[in-house]
Amino acid sequence: MDMLDYIRQGSEARLKISVEDIEFVASALRDSILKGGKLVVFGNGGSAADAQHFAAELTGRFMKERKSLPAIALSTNTSALTAIGNDYSFEDVFSRQVSGLVTSSDTVVGISTSGNSSNVVYGLEVASRIGAFTVAMTGSSGGKISGIAKKTLRAESSVTPIIQEIHICMIHMICMRLDELLG
């Protein structure tokens, strides 16, 4: 793939974002926040960076001044990640945190470009059992997490960097709509 093809594929994937799905997730997140809940988000590698970016946009601000919104990225606590990974397994690093931090009022977002990262799968499974509103952000295949989450946001690509770029675009769109919904 050359750079022009990369740009073309990325542009095509961006045009396939479901605005209706973005609206649905933003509304669900607003509802969570209004009933005292929070955003809990997680992923591995680049998806961990996306999770941190999402939480930062809410606790800081996106495009307009507003109060800080409750959000946490589970990949930021290295002590928890390494303790859980050491004492249990790497597959449990998100599910253990979810079981201790998430309530049924929360929105939980698992990010995985393949949709098959086992620790993301287990984290979403625990969040579902708790009764939180769950969202999967994945590539076009959907993977295992799309069968667990109440709503799946698919980046219509199989190219990992393009999927990650679309995930950031979706996160920004959710933040934009949330700013509008919360006034």
Secondary structure by P-SEA (a helix, b strand, c coil): ccaaaaaaaaaaaaaaccaaaaaaaaaaaaaaaaabbbbbbcccaaaaaaaaaaaaaaaccccccccccbbbbccccaaaaaaaaaacccccccaaaaaacccccbbbbbbbcccccaaaaaaaaaaaaaccbbbbbbccccccccccccbbbbcccccaaaaaaaaaaaaaaaaaaaaaaac
